[in-house]
Amino acid sequence: MKFPLSDSCGLGPALRVIGGRWKSVLIWELHEGPVRFGELRRRAPGISEKVLMQQLRELEADGVVSRHVVREKPLWVEYELTPAGQKLNDAVHTLALWGQEHAPSHARTG
Amino acid sequence: MKFPLSDSCGLGPALRVIGGRWKSVLIWELHEGPVRFGELRRRAPGISEKVLMQQLRELEADGVVSRHVVREKPLWVEYELTPAGQKLNDAVHTLALWGQEHAPSHARTG
């Protein structure tokens, strides 16, 4: 799905940040607060540890997610939406609600 | 850009409705009121008449746009966002604003 013309208006860049199979799911799973890596993996059935790590690293680099290492025994890591990430989730959620309510049947199957 | 997992949440279907190079631009150009076919073409530099007609037909079939034939001499046709189309534009616009404000530089070039 190409959105080149929309680069100047920001839609293309926004969709590249959430593009791919998992990012919109991970952003949604984080929208209610910090979640540990293991729990995130349970909430995204089918994602491998390697892919989850890579997707989170990309979201972190894009300023959508922040990573916190908690120095307990054993040490664990949790992820959280940044303020920008929360805004992105709100925008994506609004579009997803539109899709649920209005998208025609032919658009509902990938 | 694939969003299969998001089909159940509506994001995938919504993005399929606005997918492609032109639809988000046409929806934006219609968001302030009805626009004639010829004017729409002027506002989407680079689009051919044939492609514009096809994109509008798809948007009409998807319930996003309505088409009105005005019986004057000469007869002309204008397009308008439906209420669902207006909601879609609002959701897409919010995402585009996020992209303008927050998307990292690497996501800004297609």
Backbone of each chain as ProteinMPNN parsed JSONL, in Angstrom:
{"seq_chain_A": "MKFPLSDSCGLGPALRVIGGRWKSVLIWELHEGPVRFGELRRRAPGISEKVLMQQLRELEADGVVSRHVVREKPLWVEYELTPAGQKLNDAVHTLALWGQEHAPSHARTG", "coords_chain_A": {"N_chain_A": [[0.867, -1.179, 0.0], [0.885, 2.001, -1.14], [1.713, 5.313, -0.175], [2.798, 7.666, -1.415], [2.24, 10.283, -2.267], [1.26, 11.35, -0.046], [3.304, 12.054, 1.566], [4.107, 14.664, 2.115], [1.946, 15.45, 3.575], [2.054, 13.99, 5.84], [0.742, 11.584, 6.224], [1.805, 9.346, 4.873], [4.422, 9.036, 6.165], [3.474, 8.48, 8.799], [2.153, 6.066, 8.44], [4.253, 4.484, 7.7], [5.611, 4.263, 10.078], [3.93, 2.703, 11.601], [3.7, 0.531, 10.021], [3.621, -2.857, 8.656], [3.138, -6.137, 10.093], [2.929, -6.301, 12.882], [3.231, -3.94, 14.448], [1.064, -2.159, 14.958], [-0.45, -3.738, 16.576], [1.203, -4.162, 18.82], [1.477, -1.537, 19.748], [-1.144, -1.061, 20.461], [-1.433, -2.94, 22.538], [0.146, -1.79, 24.443], [-1.147, 0.46, 25.211], [-2.474, 0.864, 27.564], [-0.66, 1.024, 29.568], [2.661, 0.271, 31.045], [4.225, -2.738, 29.864], [5.651, -5.954, 30.381], [8.306, -7.598, 28.554], [7.952, -10.402, 28.145], [5.212, -10.706, 28.627], [4.184, -9.118, 26.619], [4.827, -10.654, 24.469], [3.188, -12.838, 24.875], [0.761, -11.653, 24.351], [0.765, -11.231, 21.672], [0.138, -13.429, 19.744], [2.004, -15.753, 17.88], [4.133, -14.212, 17.216], [7.663, -14.172, 16.975], [10.413, -14.321, 19.344], [12.645, -12.994, 18.423], [11.627, -11.348, 16.346], [9.84, -9.793, 17.814], [11.615, -8.404, 19.462], [13.011, -6.931, 17.55], [10.965, -5.372, 16.391], [10.18, -3.839, 18.588], [12.551, -2.494, 19.053], [12.673, -0.895, 16.777], [10.355, 0.648, 17.111], [11.111, 1.969, 19.38], [13.298, 3.428, 18.451], [11.909, 5.103, 16.782], [10.685, 6.739, 18.507], [8.301, 6.057, 19.671], [7.98, 4.183, 21.603], [9.202, 3.514, 24.928], [11.903, 2.029, 26.73], [12.449, 0.241, 29.699], [14.701, -0.868, 32.087], [14.411, -2.962, 34.789], [15.972, -3.16, 37.801], [15.92, -5.703, 39.396], [16.094, -8.87, 41.06], [15.205, -11.707, 39.401], [16.577, -9.541, 36.879], [14.398, -7.427, 34.913], [12.689, -6.34, 31.897], [10.693, -3.672, 30.786], [8.223, -2.233, 28.611], [6.941, 0.864, 27.348], [4.48, 3.175, 26.147], [5.509, 6.236, 24.718], [4.659, 9.753, 25.19], [4.208, 10.655, 22.534], [3.801, 8.212, 21.367], [1.436, 7.458, 22.575], [-0.315, 9.32, 21.484], [-0.168, 8.502, 18.843], [-1.329, 5.988, 19.024], [-3.962, 6.729, 19.714], [-4.742, 8.005, 17.324], [-4.508, 5.933, 15.455], [-6.305, 4.162, 16.556], [-8.718, 5.493, 16.245], [-8.965, 5.399, 13.478], [-9.112, 2.656, 13.148], [-11.511, 2.069, 14.415], [-13.227, 3.343, 12.665], [-12.885, 1.673, 10.491], [-13.97, -0.717, 11.489], [-16.607, 0.027, 11.732], [-17.429, 1.104, 9.282], [-16.054, 0.062, 7.027], [-16.361, -1.584, 3.892], [-17.413, -4.974, 3.056], [-15.616, -6.23, 1.237], [-13.228, -5.077, 1.863], [-12.54, -6.152, 4.191], [-11.186, -8.533, 4.208], [-7.939, -9.592, 4.085]], "CA_chain_A": [[0.0, 0.0, 0.0], [1.799, 3.129, -1.25], [1.103, 6.62, 0.084], [3.875, 8.629, -1.642], [1.782, 11.67, -2.391], [0.84, 11.884, 1.262], [4.46, 12.302, 2.429], [4.14, 16.057, 2.59], [0.882, 15.714, 4.549], [2.347, 13.234, 7.049], [0.084, 10.276, 6.31], [2.775, 8.324, 4.46], [5.349, 8.78, 7.261], [2.798, 7.855, 9.953], [1.867, 4.665, 8.114], [5.521, 3.723, 7.705], [5.983, 3.991, 11.48], [3.108, 1.591, 12.136], [3.581, -0.487, 8.963], [4.008, -4.224, 8.984], [2.087, -6.973, 10.671], [2.821, -6.348, 14.339], [3.415, -2.71, 15.239], [-0.199, -1.583, 15.456], [-0.898, -4.613, 17.677], [2.063, -3.886, 19.991], [1.114, -0.198, 20.241], [-2.434, -1.214, 21.141], [-1.237, -3.681, 23.798], [0.858, -0.918, 25.397], [-1.818, 1.759, 25.377], [-3.025, 1.027, 28.928], [0.422, 1.136, 30.556], [3.848, -0.528, 30.76], [4.059, -4.197, 29.785], [6.936, -6.645, 30.288], [8.595, -8.233, 27.263], [7.327, -11.731, 28.086], [3.752, -10.537, 28.555], [3.893, -8.599, 25.273], [4.928, -11.786, 23.544], [1.959, -13.662, 25.047], [-0.392, -10.928, 23.794], [0.866, -11.145, 20.203], [0.336, -14.82, 19.363], [2.597, -15.979, 16.555], [5.354, -13.419, 17.012], [8.854, -14.808, 17.558], [11.147, -13.437, 20.263], [13.545, -12.164, 17.607], [10.83, -10.328, 15.641], [9.323, -8.867, 18.823], [12.728, -7.532, 19.873], [13.325, -6.022, 16.439], [9.858, -4.414, 16.241], [10.247, -2.912, 19.725], [13.728, -1.63, 18.852], [12.295, 0.091, 15.744], [9.378, 1.578, 17.718], [11.879, 2.796, 20.323], [14.086, 4.368, 17.617], [10.965, 6.063, 16.194], [10.157, 7.596, 19.574], [6.915, 5.661, 19.993], [8.031, 3.32, 22.796], [10.437, 3.654, 25.738], [12.295, 0.739, 27.308], [12.946, 0.432, 31.064], [15.28, -2.069, 32.704], [14.106, -2.91, 36.228], [17.111, -3.874, 38.419], [15.551, -6.601, 40.487], [16.626, -10.218, 40.831], [16.007, -11.443, 38.213], [16.37, -8.251, 36.182], [13.448, -7.571, 33.798], [12.571, -5.174, 31.02], [9.302, -3.392, 30.389], [8.088, -1.241, 27.549], [5.852, 1.808, 27.626], [4.297, 4.174, 25.087], [5.878, 7.617, 25.004], [3.507, 10.623, 24.883], [3.975, 10.622, 21.077], [3.245, 6.887, 21.09], [0.032, 7.449, 23.011], [-1.071, 10.074, 20.459], [-0.25, 7.651, 17.647], [-2.343, 4.957, 19.296], [-5.288, 7.356, 19.617], [-5.055, 8.255, 15.902], [-4.689, 4.624, 14.809], [-7.531, 3.564, 17.112], [-9.858, 6.167, 15.595], [-9.061, 4.853, 12.109], [-9.536, 1.253, 13.265], [-12.946, 2.096, 14.741], [-13.918, 3.633, 11.394], [-12.845, 0.456, 9.682], [-14.933, -1.682, 12.047], [-17.988, 0.513, 11.588], [-17.827, 1.523, 7.931], [-15.359, -0.544, 5.883], [-17.178, -2.559, 3.169], [-16.972, -6.359, 3.284], [-14.459, -6.641, 0.406], [-11.984, -4.531, 2.453], [-12.316, -6.782, 5.498], [-10.339, -9.73, 4.138], [-6.595, -9.133, 3.652]], "C_chain_A": [[0.908, 1.234, 0.0], [1.071, 4.431, -0.928], [2.091, 7.727, -0.24], [3.389, 10.063, -1.631], [1.499, 12.247, -1.013], [2.054, 12.17, 2.131], [4.42, 13.699, 3.003], [3.07, 16.254, 3.659], [1.07, 14.852, 5.789], [1.735, 11.862, 7.106], [1.065, 9.16, 5.952], [3.761, 8.013, 5.577], [4.692, 8.073, 8.453], [2.567, 6.377, 9.67], [3.141, 3.843, 8.048], [5.94, 3.392, 9.135], [5.176, 2.813, 12.026], [2.991, 0.445, 11.137], [4.023, -1.858, 9.43], [2.921, -4.892, 9.805], [1.868, -6.703, 12.17], [2.718, -5.005, 15.054], [2.104, -2.138, 15.769], [-0.733, -2.419, 16.621], [-0.11, -4.301, 18.952], [1.716, -2.529, 20.598], [-0.204, -0.297, 21.014], [-2.254, -1.906, 22.494], [-0.561, -2.819, 24.861], [0.035, 0.308, 25.792], [-2.389, 1.967, 26.776], [-1.92, 1.08, 29.982], [1.579, 0.201, 30.217], [3.546, -2.026, 30.76], [5.447, -4.83, 29.66], [7.065, -7.358, 28.941], [7.851, -9.562, 27.14], [5.816, -11.642, 27.911], [3.348, -10.019, 27.165], [3.891, -9.754, 24.275], [3.681, -12.67, 23.65], [0.761, -12.984, 24.36], [-0.325, -10.78, 22.271], [1.14, -12.555, 19.677], [0.927, -14.948, 17.965], [3.87, -15.19, 16.342], [6.535, -14.139, 17.661], [9.56, -13.797, 18.459], [12.008, -12.458, 19.466], [12.772, -11.016, 16.926], [10.295, -9.313, 16.65], [10.407, -7.88, 19.238], [13.013, -6.483, 18.803], [12.23, -4.956, 16.294], [9.908, -3.375, 17.372], [11.433, -1.966, 19.578], [13.395, -0.532, 17.836], [11.333, 1.128, 16.328], [10.081, 2.513, 18.704], [12.664, 3.854, 19.547], [13.167, 5.448, 17.036], [10.305, 6.936, 17.256], [8.743, 7.254, 20.007], [6.87, 4.904, 21.322], [9.294, 3.644, 23.59], [10.648, 2.343, 26.495], [12.886, 0.988, 28.7], [13.467, -0.899, 31.595], [15.054, -1.952, 34.212], [15.132, -3.792, 36.938], [16.658, -4.65, 39.646], [16.183, -7.952, 40.165], [15.437, -11.126, 40.559], [15.639, -10.075, 37.614], [15.297, -8.445, 35.118], [13.257, -6.228, 33.082], [11.095, -4.935, 30.715], [9.292, -2.256, 29.37], [6.862, -0.379, 27.807], [5.696, 2.754, 26.428], [4.825, 5.519, 25.578], [4.622, 8.476, 24.792], [3.18, 10.622, 23.378], [3.348, 9.278, 20.693], [1.778, 6.804, 21.472], [-0.848, 8.184, 21.988], [-1.244, 9.235, 19.198], [-1.316, 6.588, 17.849], [-3.751, 5.541, 19.178], [-5.697, 7.53, 18.147], [-5.345, 6.929, 15.182], [-5.996, 3.99, 15.278], [-8.765, 4.188, 16.461], [-10.07, 5.607, 14.186], [-9.563, 3.413, 12.147], [-11.036, 1.172, 13.584], [-13.757, 2.406, 13.485], [-13.986, 2.368, 10.55], [-13.848, -0.581, 10.166], [-16.355, -1.291, 11.699], [-18.393, 0.65, 10.121], [-17.176, 0.739, 6.782], [-16.257, -1.592, 5.227], [-16.595, -3.971, 3.294], [-15.722, -6.709, 2.489], [-13.163, -6.153, 1.025], [-11.64, -5.264, 3.747], [-11.451, -8.035, 5.413], [-9.053, -9.343, 3.441], [-6.216, -9.596, 2.268]], "O_chain_A": [[1.607, 1.502, 0.977], [-0.064, 4.63, -1.361], [2.236, 8.655, 0.556], [4.031, 10.947, -1.065], [1.497, 13.463, -0.823], [1.897, 12.497, 3.308], [4.659, 13.914, 4.191], [3.223, 17.095, 4.545], [0.285, 14.983, 6.728], [2.137, 11.039, 7.929], [1.142, 8.148, 6.649], [3.936, 6.844, 5.921], [5.286, 7.172, 9.046], [2.76, 5.533, 10.545], [3.12, 2.64, 8.31], [6.556, 2.354, 9.376], [5.684, 2.022, 12.821], [2.259, -0.514, 11.383], [4.7, -2.007, 10.448], [1.916, -4.276, 10.16], [0.754, -6.858, 12.671], [2.172, -4.936, 16.155], [2.044, -1.681, 16.911], [-1.379, -1.898, 17.53], [-0.689, -4.189, 20.033], [1.668, -2.386, 21.82], [-0.36, 0.302, 22.077], [-2.86, -1.498, 23.485], [-0.688, -3.097, 26.053], [0.474, 1.107, 26.619], [-2.746, 3.085, 27.148], [-2.216, 1.17, 31.174], [1.517, -0.559, 29.251], [2.73, -2.515, 31.542], [6.309, -4.326, 28.94], [6.073, -7.673, 28.285], [7.191, -9.811, 26.131], [5.218, -12.402, 27.148], [2.324, -10.418, 26.61], [3.064, -9.814, 23.366], [3.185, -13.184, 22.647], [-0.136, -13.658, 23.854], [-1.256, -10.262, 21.655], [2.245, -12.843, 19.219], [0.441, -14.353, 17.003], [4.614, -15.455, 15.398], [6.415, -14.655, 18.772], [9.342, -12.59, 18.358], [12.091, -11.271, 19.781], [13.213, -9.866, 16.934], [10.293, -8.111, 16.382], [10.16, -6.679, 19.354], [13.227, -5.309, 19.104], [12.53, -3.779, 16.098], [9.705, -2.184, 17.14], [11.346, -0.789, 19.929], [13.787, 0.621, 18.013], [11.469, 2.326, 16.079], [9.712, 3.678, 18.852], [12.695, 5.023, 19.931], [13.6, 6.58, 16.824], [9.463, 7.776, 16.938], [8.065, 8.065, 20.638], [5.888, 4.963, 22.062], [10.324, 4.001, 23.018], [9.696, 1.648, 26.849], [13.739, 1.862, 28.856], [12.775, -1.916, 31.559], [15.455, -0.968, 34.834], [15.176, -5.004, 36.725], [16.975, -4.294, 40.781], [16.748, -8.131, 39.086], [14.66, -11.312, 41.495], [14.546, -9.548, 37.825], [15.259, -9.493, 34.474], [13.608, -5.161, 33.585], [10.346, -5.868, 30.425], [10.216, -1.446, 29.288], [5.88, -0.824, 28.401], [6.682, 3.092, 25.773], [4.607, 5.89, 26.731], [3.623, 7.98, 24.271], [2.009, 10.592, 22.997], [2.486, 9.208, 19.817], [0.978, 6.166, 20.788], [-1.954, 7.749, 21.667], [-2.301, 9.242, 18.567], [-2.113, 6.319, 16.95], [-4.635, 4.909, 18.601], [-6.834, 7.247, 17.769], [-6.296, 6.822, 14.408], [-6.706, 3.359, 14.495], [-9.737, 3.493, 16.164], [-11.2, 5.372, 13.76], [-10.341, 2.997, 11.288], [-11.738, 0.3, 13.071], [-14.82, 1.829, 13.256], [-15.024, 2.044, 9.972], [-14.5, -1.247, 9.362], [-17.2, -2.139, 11.412], [-19.53, 0.36, 9.748], [-17.699, 0.751, 5.667], [-16.855, -2.409, 5.927], [-15.415, -4.133, 3.603], [-14.849, -7.412, 2.999], [-12.104, -6.725, 0.765], [-10.583, -5.033, 4.333], [-11.022, -8.553, 6.445], [-9.078, -8.822, 2.325], [-5.126, -9.283, 1.789]]}, "seq_chain_B": "MKFPLSDSCGLGPALRVIGGRWKSVLIWELHEGPVRFGELRRRAPGISEKVLMQQLRELEADGVVSRHVVREKPLWVEYELTPAGQKLNDAVHTLALWGQEHAPSHARTG", "coords_chain_B": {"N_chain_B": [[2.593, -2.471, 2.361], [1.58, -4.417, 5.001], [-1.331, -5.22, 6.892], [-2.465, -7.522, 8.171], [-3.078, -8.71, 10.645], [-4.556, -6.818, 11.786], [-7.077, -6.953, 10.834], [-9.281, -7.827, 12.279], [-9.47, -5.765, 14.059], [-10.152, -3.618, 12.558], [-8.345, -1.819, 11.482], [-6.815, -2.708, 9.271], [-8.876, -3.081, 7.222], [-9.709, -0.366, 7.042], [-7.424, 0.889, 6.075], [-7.218, -0.356, 3.636], [-9.336, 0.795, 2.296], [-8.494, 3.394, 1.956], [-6.172, 3.024, 0.663], [-3.397, 3.113, -1.715], [-2.194, 5.54, -4.123], [-3.758, 7.857, -4.483], [-6.231, 8.109, -3.085], [-6.36, 9.12, -0.416], [-5.675, 11.714, -0.891], [-7.748, 12.648, -2.562], [-9.941, 12.371, -0.847], [-9.23, 14.228, 1.071], [-9.325, 16.558, -0.474], [-12.032, 16.776, -0.84], [-13.06, 17.363, 1.593], [-14.02, 19.778, 2.422], [-16.369, 20.272, 1.128], [-18.67, 19.769, -1.724], [-17.124, 18.96, -4.845], [-16.436, 19.601, -8.286], [-15.828, 17.249, -10.974], [-13.81, 18.041, -12.837], [-12.45, 20.028, -11.415], [-11.512, 18.566, -9.281], [-9.651, 17.032, -10.593], [-7.801, 18.97, -11.255], [-6.818, 19.533, -8.775], [-5.352, 17.354, -8.079], [-2.62, 16.923, -9.122], [-1.156, 15.208, -11.811], [-2.736, 13.011, -11.88], [-4.538, 10.848, -14.034], [-7.433, 11.199, -16.206], [-8.794, 8.824, -16.473], [-7.865, 7.276, -14.285], [-8.68, 8.876, -12.17], [-11.441, 8.71, -12.444], [-11.821, 6.001, -11.935], [-10.844, 5.751, -9.291], [-12.653, 7.365, -7.921], [-14.976, 5.969, -8.444], [-14.498, 3.664, -6.99], [-14.315, 4.705, -4.397], [-16.887, 5.605, -4.153], [-18.281, 3.197, -4.296], [-17.435, 2.155, -1.934], [-18.766, 3.625, -0.14], [-17.799, 6.053, 0.691], [-17.808, 8.321, -0.785], [-20.202, 10.401, -2.514], [-21.97, 10.742, -5.598], [-23.14, 13.304, -7.706], [-25.248, 14.235, -10.294], [-25.622, 17.133, -12.069], [-28.256, 18.635, -13.627], [-27.797, 20.718, -15.731], [-27.193, 22.921, -18.497], [-24.086, 23.049, -19.876], [-24.453, 19.666, -18.749], [-23.211, 18.674, -15.511], [-20.983, 16.979, -13.193], [-20.695, 16.366, -9.756], [-18.789, 15.615, -6.809], [-19.039, 14.359, -3.463], [-18.211, 14.064, 0.021], [-19.552, 11.42, 1.905], [-21.354, 11.123, 5.069], [-19.948, 9.059, 6.405], [-17.619, 9.171, 4.944], [-16.685, 11.664, 5.693], [-16.08, 11.198, 8.359], [-14.05, 9.374, 8.008], [-12.134, 10.956, 6.787], [-11.545, 12.693, 8.926], [-10.334, 10.898, 10.715], [-8.139, 10.012, 9.222], [-6.865, 12.415, 8.856], [-6.087, 13.095, 11.433], [-4.165, 11.146, 11.885], [-2.357, 11.858, 9.917], [-1.532, 14.34, 10.808], [-0.18, 13.556, 13.089], [1.912, 12.245, 11.88], [3.187, 14.374, 10.599], [4.062, 15.787, 12.795], [5.459, 14.01, 14.466], [6.703, 11.868, 13.109], [9.752, 10.162, 12.465], [12.73, 11.202, 10.635], [13.6, 9.222, 8.79], [11.263, 7.992, 8.089], [10.014, 9.741, 6.528], [10.59, 9.762, 3.837], [9.468, 8.176, 1.011]], "CA_chain_B": [[2.464, -2.413, 3.84], [0.51, -5.376, 5.311], [-1.893, -5.095, 8.234], [-3.446, -8.603, 8.257], [-3.534, -8.995, 12.011], [-5.445, -5.755, 12.288], [-8.382, -7.024, 10.187], [-10.372, -7.93, 13.256], [-9.651, -4.501, 14.786], [-10.649, -2.606, 11.632], [-7.311, -0.966, 10.881], [-6.522, -3.243, 7.935], [-9.932, -2.676, 6.294], [-9.715, 1.102, 6.833], [-6.28, 1.243, 5.222], [-7.488, -0.809, 2.259], [-10.265, 1.747, 1.668], [-7.774, 4.625, 1.559], [-4.885, 2.6, 0.088], [-3.047, 3.582, -3.054], [-1.544, 6.839, -4.173], [-4.608, 9.034, -4.653], [-7.504, 8.211, -2.364], [-6.317, 10.023, 0.748], [-5.637, 13.086, -1.425], [-9.104, 12.989, -3.042], [-10.801, 12.523, 0.342], [-8.862, 15.51, 1.673], [-9.816, 17.658, -1.318], [-13.505, 16.836, -0.742], [-13.52, 17.458, 2.99], [-14.672, 21.075, 2.709], [-17.636, 20.37, 0.397], [-18.7, 19.139, -3.047], [-16.178, 19.461, -5.857], [-16.689, 19.031, -9.612], [-14.822, 16.304, -11.475], [-12.687, 18.766, -13.45], [-11.705, 20.73, -10.355], [-10.799, 17.53, -8.526], [-8.499, 16.629, -11.392], [-6.788, 20.032, -11.135], [-6.249, 19.514, -7.42], [-4.544, 16.136, -7.893], [-1.7, 16.977, -10.258], [-0.513, 13.941, -12.179], [-3.713, 11.928, -12.013], [-5.196, 10.86, -15.346], [-8.893, 11.206, -16.106], [-9.24, 7.432, -16.313], [-7.552, 6.844, -12.914], [-9.546, 9.647, -11.269], [-12.791, 8.126, -12.539], [-11.803, 4.677, -11.285], [-10.68, 5.939, -7.839], [-13.918, 7.898, -7.41], [-15.964, 4.891, -8.491], [-14.203, 2.76, -5.858], [-14.684, 5.41, -3.155], [-18.358, 5.623, -4.134], [-18.717, 1.821, -3.97], [-17.082, 1.914, -0.527], [-19.616, 4.45, 0.721], [-17.038, 7.2, 1.221], [-18.115, 9.484, -1.638], [-21.456, 10.28, -3.296], [-21.837, 11.392, -6.914], [-24.377, 14.002, -8.06], [-25.275, 14.769, -11.669], [-26.388, 18.385, -12.049], [-28.868, 18.689, -14.965], [-27.79, 22.045, -16.348], [-26.589, 22.876, -19.846], [-23.916, 21.605, -20.03], [-24.609, 18.828, -17.556], [-21.915, 18.387, -14.873], [-21.016, 15.992, -12.107], [-19.854, 16.749, -8.614], [-18.596, 14.548, -5.812], [-19.126, 14.871, -2.088], [-17.998, 13.044, 1.05], [-20.71, 10.983, 2.692], [-21.02, 11.247, 6.5], [-18.885, 8.079, 6.718], [-16.413, 9.696, 4.312], [-16.195, 12.792, 6.511], [-15.45, 10.59, 9.552], [-12.787, 8.77, 7.558], [-11.187, 12.061, 6.595], [-11.119, 13.16, 10.251], [-9.403, 9.907, 11.288], [-6.903, 10.039, 8.418], [-6.215, 13.716, 9.088], [-5.431, 13.015, 12.745], [-2.96, 10.328, 11.704], [-1.422, 12.637, 9.087], [-0.968, 15.385, 11.685], [0.811, 12.868, 13.92], [3.076, 11.996, 11.021], [3.9, 15.644, 10.392], [4.632, 16.282, 14.055], [6.292, 13.064, 15.219], [7.384, 10.801, 12.353], [11.194, 10.38, 12.325], [13.107, 11.585, 9.256], [13.715, 8.074, 7.85], [9.918, 7.573, 7.648], [9.422, 10.821, 5.713], [10.837, 9.629, 2.397], [8.76, 6.957, 0.587]], "C_chain_B": [[1.299, -3.329, 4.233], [-0.015, -5.146, 6.719], [-2.85, -6.252, 8.509], [-3.99, -8.789, 9.662], [-4.572, -7.975, 12.45], [-6.818, -5.864, 11.635], [-9.493, -7.024, 11.21], [-10.578, -6.576, 13.939], [-10.048, -3.385, 13.84], [-9.585, -1.773, 10.956], [-6.998, -1.421, 9.462], [-7.586, -2.832, 6.922], [-9.924, -1.17, 6.009], [-8.591, 1.491, 5.874], [-6.486, 0.745, 3.8], [-8.426, 0.164, 1.545], [-9.508, 2.996, 1.204], [-6.45, 4.304, 0.888], [-4.653, 3.16, -1.303], [-2.597, 5.028, -3.0], [-2.522, 8.006, -4.03], [-5.744, 9.211, -3.655], [-7.441, 9.162, -1.176], [-6.287, 11.486, 0.282], [-7.04, 13.521, -1.865], [-10.047, 13.212, -1.86], [-10.513, 13.872, 0.992], [-9.438, 16.676, 0.849], [-11.338, 17.817, -1.222], [-13.983, 17.202, 0.667], [-14.186, 18.781, 3.327], [-15.96, 21.252, 1.914], [-17.525, 19.766, -0.988], [-17.704, 19.787, -4.006], [-16.499, 18.796, -7.196], [-15.511, 18.161, -10.052], [-13.578, 17.045, -11.998], [-11.809, 19.452, -12.419], [-10.897, 19.724, -9.522], [-9.526, 17.132, -9.27], [-7.388, 17.673, -11.272], [-6.078, 19.958, -9.779], [-5.41, 18.258, -7.141], [-3.592, 16.027, -9.079], [-1.062, 15.614, -10.541], [-1.501, 12.809, -12.351], [-4.367, 12.003, -13.397], [-6.711, 10.829, -15.142], [-9.413, 9.8, -15.785], [-9.03, 6.968, -14.849], [-8.454, 7.578, -11.921], [-10.943, 9.045, -11.244], [-12.851, 6.813, -11.765], [-11.704, 4.83, -9.755], [-11.999, 6.433, -7.228], [-14.998, 6.822, -7.405], [-15.752, 3.944, -7.301], [-14.624, 3.406, -4.537], [-16.208, 5.462, -3.017], [-18.89, 4.251, -3.724], [-18.461, 1.524, -2.489], [-17.872, 2.814, 0.426], [-18.93, 5.684, 1.276], [-17.428, 8.487, 0.495], [-19.479, 9.279, -2.299], [-21.317, 11.161, -4.544], [-23.162, 12.041, -7.279], [-24.252, 14.55, -9.482], [-26.163, 16.009, -11.639], [-26.902, 18.634, -13.466], [-28.951, 20.128, -15.45], [-27.193, 21.879, -17.742], [-25.253, 23.617, -19.741], [-24.097, 20.911, -18.671], [-23.253, 18.661, -16.876], [-22.101, 17.515, -13.636], [-20.159, 16.497, -10.95], [-19.832, 15.606, -7.597], [-18.586, 15.153, -4.424], [-18.806, 13.75, -1.107], [-19.338, 12.694, 1.681], [-20.376, 11.243, 4.169], [-19.906, 10.275, 6.914], [-17.554, 8.562, 6.143], [-15.803, 10.833, 5.118], [-15.485, 12.254, 7.759], [-14.096, 9.988, 9.194], [-11.729, 9.859, 7.391], [-10.668, 12.565, 7.946], [-10.072, 12.211, 10.845], [-8.06, 9.946, 10.546], [-6.131, 11.323, 8.694], [-5.471, 13.712, 10.43], [-4.128, 12.226, 12.645], [-1.905, 11.1, 10.912], [-0.76, 13.732, 9.933], [0.089, 14.777, 12.605], [2.101, 12.658, 13.106], [3.897, 13.263, 10.812], [4.677, 16.034, 11.647], [5.695, 15.33, 14.61], [7.096, 12.082, 14.361], [8.863, 11.138, 12.208], [11.571, 10.603, 10.855], [13.134, 10.386, 8.316], [12.352, 7.665, 7.321], [9.333, 8.606, 6.69], [9.717, 10.671, 4.221], [10.371, 8.239, 1.992], [9.693, 5.842, 0.163]], "O_chain_B": [[0.157, -3.067, 3.854], [0.765, -4.905, 7.641], [-3.943, -6.021, 9.026], [-5.187, -8.996, 9.861], [-5.363, -8.224, 13.359], [-7.657, -4.985, 11.833], [-10.504, -6.338, 11.06], [-11.69, -6.249, 14.353], [-10.269, -2.267, 14.305], [-9.864, -1.092, 9.969], [-6.924, -0.598, 8.55], [-7.251, -2.29, 5.868], [-10.11, -0.752, 4.866], [-8.779, 2.315, 4.979], [-5.985, 1.353, 2.855], [-8.328, 0.343, 0.331], [-9.846, 3.583, 0.176], [-5.68, 5.213, 0.574], [-5.577, 3.618, -1.975], [-2.62, 5.658, -1.943], [-2.144, 9.052, -3.503], [-6.177, 10.335, -3.401], [-8.376, 9.931, -0.952], [-6.8, 12.376, 0.96], [-7.466, 14.638, -1.57], [-10.858, 14.138, -1.876], [-11.431, 14.575, 1.415], [-9.964, 17.644, 1.4], [-11.864, 18.895, -1.498], [-15.185, 17.333, 0.898], [-14.833, 18.915, 4.366], [-16.592, 22.303, 2.02], [-16.458, 19.308, -1.398], [-17.478, 20.996, -3.975], [-16.793, 17.602, -7.255], [-14.382, 18.308, -9.584], [-12.448, 16.712, -11.642], [-10.583, 19.458, -12.532], [-9.765, 19.991, -9.117], [-8.473, 16.925, -8.668], [-6.206, 17.338, -11.197], [-4.896, 20.281, -9.661], [-4.825, 18.133, -6.065], [-3.739, 15.15, -9.93], [-0.513, 14.963, -9.652], [-1.159, 11.762, -12.901], [-4.708, 13.086, -13.872], [-7.206, 10.484, -14.069], [-10.316, 9.608, -14.97], [-9.913, 6.347, -14.258], [-8.935, 6.988, -10.954], [-11.552, 8.887, -10.186], [-13.806, 6.55, -11.035], [-12.393, 4.129, -9.013], [-12.407, 5.98, -6.159], [-15.826, 6.759, -6.496], [-16.714, 3.483, -6.686], [-15.208, 2.754, -3.671], [-16.747, 5.375, -1.914], [-19.816, 4.144, -2.92], [-19.182, 0.741, -1.871], [-17.675, 2.773, 1.64], [-19.42, 6.297, 2.224], [-17.388, 9.58, 1.06], [-19.872, 8.154, -2.606], [-20.635, 12.185, -4.529], [-24.207, 11.4, -7.174], [-23.285, 15.231, -9.823], [-27.322, 15.938, -11.231], [-26.116, 18.822, -14.394], [-30.039, 20.69, -15.566], [-26.74, 20.792, -18.102], [-25.312, 24.825, -19.513], [-23.913, 21.508, -17.611], [-22.24, 18.519, -17.562], [-23.204, 17.343, -13.118], [-19.047, 16.988, -11.145], [-20.729, 14.765, -7.546], [-18.182, 16.299, -4.227], [-19.106, 12.589, -1.387], [-20.156, 13.572, 1.954], [-19.228, 11.553, 4.488], [-19.023, 10.639, 7.691], [-16.5, 8.393, 6.757], [-14.583, 10.96, 5.221], [-14.443, 12.766, 8.167], [-13.133, 10.075, 9.957], [-10.58, 9.697, 7.804], [-9.474, 12.833, 8.088], [-9.064, 12.648, 11.4], [-6.994, 9.915, 11.161], [-4.902, 11.32, 8.758], [-4.372, 14.254, 10.546], [-3.119, 12.593, 13.245], [-0.712, 11.008, 11.198], [0.43, 14.008, 9.783], [1.121, 15.392, 12.871], [3.212, 12.87, 13.593], [5.127, 13.239, 10.842], [5.796, 16.541, 11.572], [6.706, 15.772, 15.156], [8.078, 11.517, 14.843], [9.206, 12.269, 11.865], [10.822, 10.236, 9.95], [12.733, 10.509, 7.158], [12.255, 7.069, 6.249], [8.276, 8.377, 6.104], [9.136, 11.396, 3.414], [10.819, 7.239, 2.554], [9.235, 4.764, -0.216]]}, "name": "protein", "num_of_chains": 2, "seq": "MKFPLSDSCGLGPALRVIGGRWKSVLIWELHEGPVRFGELRRRAPGISEKVLMQQLRELEADGVVSRHVVREKPLWVEYELTPAGQKLNDAVHTLALWGQEHAPSHARTGMKFPLSDSCGLGPALRVIGGRWKSVLIWELHEGPVRFGELRRRAPGISEKVLMQQLRELEADGVVSRHVVREKPLWVEYELTPAGQKLNDAVHTLALWGQEHAPSHARTG"}
